[in-house]
Amino acid sequence: MRQHSHWLKIALFAIVPWLAPWPAAAAPPARGESITVSAKVGEPVNINTADVKELMRLEGVGRRVAEKIVEYRDSHGPFKKAEDLRKVDGIGSGLWERNRSRIVVK
């Protein structure tokens, strides 16, 4: 009898999660309703004032590269010109060329 109790507990731990209801997927917007997107992809980014989230709006810049930009700025001071961004580890020529028209220094 004791051995059956052990297997019953194992079975319950395996089955109970499957009995829980799955979370409902988000419903699509109703007809005529719009979705607001907060990321402004095509706007200029001031690399001297932008936080990590803003820097990630640049094409090809993920969280880690954005963090490196902020770390570089914190340790070396504000950028004097947009091209100085190329001194940051992880900013290669391709990333620079894709974003150079949007990078500003103020």
Backbone as a ProteinNet text record, in pm:
[ID]
protein_1_A
[PRIMARY]
MRQHSHWLKIALFAIVPWLAPWPAAAAPPARGESITVSAKVGEPVNINTADVKELMRLEGVGRRVAEKIVEYRDSHGPFKKAEDLRKVDGIGSGLWERNRSRIVVK
[TERTIARY]
82.1	0	87.1	194.6	281.9	346.7	382.7	443.8	344.6	217	114.7	100.9	113.2	104.1	215.9	333.3	447.7	421.3	373.6	345.2	229.5	134.3	21.2	69.6	160.7	215.4	290.7	369.3	444.5	348.8	244.2	145.9	76.5	41.5	-24.8	65.5	192.7	284.9	302.8	288.7	303.7	177.3	61.3	-65.7	-124.8	-116.3	-182.8	-146.9	-20.3	7.7	-67.3	-95	-167.6	-315	-364.7	-505.5	-532.2	-428	-444.2	-479.7	-567.1	-605.4	-489.5	-477.6	-375	-415.9	-320.8	-357	-413	-513.5	-576.2	-482.7	-479	-397.6	-465.4	-384.9	-440.5	-527.1	-641.8	-734	-682.2	-700.6	-658.4	-744.3	-694.3	-773.6	-903.5	-1006.2	-1135.8	-1123.2	-1214.4	-1211.8	-1218.2	-1129.5	-1126.1	-1041.3	-998.9	-917.3	-771	-690.8	-550.2	-461.6	-341.4	-242.3	-136.3	-101.5	0.6	135.2	232.8	368.1	454	520.6	595.5	734.9	791.9	925.5	919.7	997.4	1002	1126.9	1110.9	1223.9	1304.3	1241.6	1315.2	1367.1	1340.6	1380.6	1527.3	1586.3	1725.4	1742.2	1861.4	1893.5	2015.8	2000.8	2111.8	2192.5	2311.9	2391	2447.7	2437.7	2484.5	2377.1	2251.4	2144.1	2058.5	2070.6	1985.3	2017.8	1912.9	1932.8	1939	1954.1	1968.8	1850.4	1731.2	1610.8	1608	1643.9	1645.1	1753.4	1869.6	1978.6	1941.9	1859.1	1817.1	1725.1	1680.1	1601.3	1687.4	1819.1	1908.6	1914.2	1919	1919.1	2044.7	2024.8	2136	2192.1	2136	2183.1	2091.8	2146.6	2073.5	2106.2	2053.6	2072.3	2220.1	2298.7	2439.5	2518.9	2499.9	2571.8	2526	2396.1	2345.3	2406.8	2419.7	2482.7	2628.9	2698.1	2837.5	2850.3	2754.8	2756.3	2742.7	2648.1	2626.9	2750.8	2808.9	2928.9	3045	3061.7	3168.6	3147.2	3025.7	2993.2	3016.4	2978.7	2996.9	3144.5	3228.4	3370	3455.3	3414.1	3494.1	3432.9	3315.2	3247.3	3161.6	3091.7	3000.9	3077.3	3008	3065.7	3077.2	3187.7	3206.6	3148.2	3153.1	3094.2	3036.6	2942.6	2872.1	2969	3073.9	3170.4	3243.7	3247	3313.3	3246.2	3125.5	3054.4	3129.8	3205.9	3281.2	3389.7	3424.4	3525.1	3470.8	3339	3275.7	3289.6	3334.6	3347.8	3210.3	3200.7	3074.7	3009.8	3063.6	3010.7	3104.8	3064.3	3144.9	3101.1	3167.6	3138	2997.1	2950.6	2816.1	2708.7	2721.1	2622.9	2627.8	2747.3	2763.2	2697.1	2723.1	2668.7	2515.9	2458.7	2312.1	2245.9	2317.6	2255.4	2312.1	2414.6	2483	2392.2	2290.5	2201.7	2108.1	2096.4	2005.7	2079	2210.5	2287.7	2323.7	2285.1	2314.9	2384.9	2460.3	2527.9	2487.6	2428	2385.1	2435.6
-118.6	0	125.8	121.5	236.7	268.3	168.1	186.1	251.2	216.8	277	424.9	462.6	602.9	684.1	628.5	695	719.6	620.4	634.7	729.3	732.8	824.4	969.4	996.3	1131.7	1171.3	1079.7	1108.5	1136.9	1057.7	1076.6	1211.6	1250	1378.6	1495.2	1486.8	1593.7	1602.6	1492	1491.5	1537.4	1508.8	1535.4	1671.5	1714.5	1837.4	1958.7	1980.7	2098.4	2097.4	1979.2	1970.3	2001.8	1994.9	2023.4	2172.4	2247.9	2392.5	2455.8	2554.2	2619.1	2699.5	2697.6	2775.5	2921.5	3013.4	3155.2	3190.3	3274.5	3314.5	3407.5	3392.3	3479.6	3616	3719	3853.7	3862.6	3921.4	3935.8	4043.6	4026.8	4130.4	4255.1	4370.7	4492.4	4485.4	4548.2	4550.8	4630.6	4606.1	4675.4	4826.4	4899.1	5043.5	5090.2	4999.1	5034.6	5028.1	5124	5124.2	5081.5	5041.6	5002.9	5111.8	5159.1	5262	5196.1	5231.9	5180.3	5295.4	5275.4	5384.8	5403.9	5301.1	5314.4	5398.2	5505.7	5594.4	5558.8	5467.6	5405.8	5502.4	5591.3	5675.2	5805.7	5837.7	5966.3	5966.4	6085.7	6097.4	6053.9	6005.8	5962.9	6041.5	6116.4	6192.3	6097.1	6062.2	5962.8	6015.5	6144.9	6199.4	6197.6	6185.8	6187.6	6061.5	5980.7	5862.5	5757.5	5695.4	5582.5	5454.3	5342	5213.5	5186.9	5211.1	5184	5269.7	5395.6	5484.1	5442.5	5404.4	5362.2	5236.2	5153.1	5029.7	5056.7	5179.8	5214.4	5221.3	5231.7	5232.2	5092.1	5085	4956	4876.3	4754.4	4666.6	4683.6	4775.5	4797.1	4723.4	4619.8	4544.7	4598	4532.2	4577	4586.4	4486	4484.7	4597.8	4622.5	4731.4	4865.8	4880.5	5004.8	5028.1	4922.4	4934.6	4975	4922.2	4959.3	5106.8	5157.7	5299.5	5385.1	5350.3	5426.3	5416.4	5296.6	5278.1	5361.9	5363.5	5441.9	5590.4	5637.2	5777.6	5814.8	5724.1	5751.3	5759.5	5678.1	5676.4	5776.5	5814.7	5905.5	6044.4	6064	6193.1	6193.3	6304.1	6310.8	6303.7	6251.4	6243.7	6384.9	6416.1	6549.4	6556.8	6445	6437.4	6298.3	6285	6158.2	6045	6073.7	5971.9	5909	5978.2	5924	5795.7	5774.3	5651.9	5528	5542.7	5428.7	5379.7	5458.4	5417.9	5313.7	5299.4	5205.3	5064.2	4972.2	4831.6	4778	4721.6	4666.7	4751.3	4871.7	4958.2	4945	4863.8	4843.7	4936.3	4925.2	5014.3	4992.3	4867.8	4840.2	4904.3	4888.6	4947.6	5100.1	5155	5300.1	5350.5	5284.8	5329.2	5322	5218.9	5206.5	5315.9	5373.8	5467	5608.7	5634.4	5762.8	5883.2	5870.6	5984.1	6013.1	5918.3	5935.2	5968.1	5955.1	5978.3	6125.8	6186.4	6326.8	6343.9	6455.1	6491.3	6634	6650.1	6785.3	6814.7
0	0	0	74.4	84	-51.1	-125.6	-255.7	-352.8	-345.2	-431.3	-401.1	-276.6	-236.6	-302.8	-307	-369.3	-518	-589.4	-731.7	-757.4	-666.4	-680	-671.4	-578.9	-565.4	-692.4	-745.3	-867.9	-983.4	-993.9	-1101.2	-1087.3	-966.2	-945	-983.3	-946.8	-984	-1135.2	-1204.2	-1349	-1420	-1363.6	-1430.7	-1396.8	-1272.7	-1229.1	-1314.4	-1349.6	-1433.7	-1566.3	-1619.3	-1745.4	-1729.2	-1608.9	-1584.1	-1567.5	-1539.4	-1521.5	-1655.8	-1655.5	-1782.9	-1840	-1971.5	-2039	-2038.3	-2027.6	-2032.1	-2169.5	-2169.4	-2295.6	-2371.7	-2500.1	-2583.7	-2590.8	-2610.1	-2620.1	-2745	-2729.7	-2842.5	-2936.4	-3065.1	-3158.9	-3139.4	-3181	-3163.1	-3242.2	-3189.7	-3256.6	-3386	-3477.5	-3606.5	-3584.1	-3648.1	-3634.6	-3516.8	-3430.6	-3315.5	-3358.2	-3313	-3352.6	-3236.4	-3270.6	-3172.1	-3169.1	-3050.6	-3037.3	-3012.4	-3093.2	-3076.9	-3027	-2913.1	-2852.5	-2912.1	-2972.4	-3029.1	-3155.6	-3158.6	-3274.1	-3352.8	-3445	-3511.9	-3597.9	-3671.6	-3765.5	-3710.2	-3585.3	-3529.4	-3487.4	-3482.8	-3438.7	-3292.7	-3261.9	-3125.8	-3080.3	-2971.4	-2914	-2826.1	-2872	-2799.9	-2668.7	-2643	-2515.9	-2407.6	-2445.9	-2345.7	-2346	-2449.5	-2464	-2358.8	-2305.2	-2214.7	-2298.3	-2230.8	-2300.3	-2393.1	-2344.2	-2424.1	-2550.6	-2538	-2655.1	-2754.6	-2703.4	-2792	-2869.3	-2811	-2877.8	-2996.8	-3014.5	-3133.8	-3257.9	-3238.7	-3353.9	-3413.2	-3544	-3612.9	-3578.8	-3531.5	-3498.8	-3359.2	-3281.1	-3144.4	-3048.3	-2985.7	-2884.5	-2746.7	-2646	-2508.2	-2471	-2504.1	-2461.8	-2525.8	-2654.6	-2721.3	-2665.5	-2640.7	-2582.3	-2444.3	-2366.7	-2234.8	-2248	-2350	-2372	-2408.6	-2486.1	-2522.7	-2396.9	-2311.3	-2187.5	-2097.6	-2085.3	-2003.3	-2056.7	-2188.5	-2250.1	-2220.4	-2237.8	-2213.9	-2067.6	-1976.4	-1833.7	-1795.9	-1858.9	-1821.8	-1900	-2021.7	-2104.7	-2120.2	-2068.2	-2085.2	-2209.8	-2232.4	-2348.2	-2480.8	-2581.3	-2715	-2772	-2837.7	-2896	-3036.9	-3106.8	-3240.8	-3260	-3352.5	-3373.4	-3406.4	-3482.7	-3523	-3404.8	-3290.8	-3171.8	-3123.6	-3165.5	-3127.8	-3175.7	-3282.6	-3338.1	-3244.3	-3142.6	-3044.1	-2946.4	-2942.3	-2850.4	-2905.5	-2819.3	-2857.5	-2898.4	-3016.4	-3064.9	-3172.9	-3194.5	-3300.8	-3420.2	-3515	-3634.7	-3746.8	-3859	-3971.2	-4025.7	-4027.4	-4078.5	-3993.1	-3862.6	-3771.6	-3782	-3790.1	-3803.3	-3932.2	-4044.7	-4172.3	-4175.1	-4113.9	-4111.8	-4029.1	-3933.8	-3839	-3842.9	-3919	-3911.4	-3933.1	-4014	-4039.8	-3921.4	-3830.5	-3715.4	-3586.1	-3584.4	-3463.2	-3453.7	-3341.3	-3318.4	-3184.4	-3173.9	-3049.2	-3017.4	-2901.7	-2859.7	-2721.8
[MASK]
++++++++++++++++++++++++++++++++++++++++++++++++++++++++++++++++++++++++++++++++++++++++++++++++++++++++++

